Amino acid sequence: MAVRIRELEPGGRFAEGGGPSYRLSRRRLVVVGSALAVVATAVDVVLAMAMRSALRVPAGFSPLTAPSVASMTIAGMIAATVVFGWIARVRPDPRPTFVRIAVAALVLSWLPDLVIWVTGVFPATTGTGILSLMSLHVVAAACAVGIVYRFGLAPE
């Protein structure tokens, strides 16, 4: 399955044949999404363990453990890839829309962390633990935007 995508002119009109054209390929999206999940998960897990040690986050704070960070990062990167694929099917150039959605999703992803902080639902919840979690969301979002924006579409 390949869908042609043409870049828009600044006024929001389709370029008159002169603009670059892109293709959305399901295979490419699966490969890029898989690579995104691997890269973002590796970076997030390493960063989480480094922050946990450097900031002395208590061992009882389970959201900052490697399995928790890895599973949530993988789920988020799968969701980001699916969203990009859907946007690419309905928008002439999905990249600007994807960036806007990613920023909104990043802000929304901080809400559960803040709820954890306010309620103290996990033992050993600390401000540094919550800030560490929130920074991992920023890293994952940056990976998603950077990798999918650059490699999500194949030039034609």
PyMOL commands that set and color helices and strands:
alter all, ss='L'
color gray80, all
select helices_A, chain A and resi 26-54+62-64+66-90+94-119+127-151
alter helices_A, ss='H'
color red, helices_A
select strands_A, chain A and resi 2-6+21-25+154-155
alter strands_A, ss='S'
color yellow, strands_A
deselect
rebuild
show_as cartoon
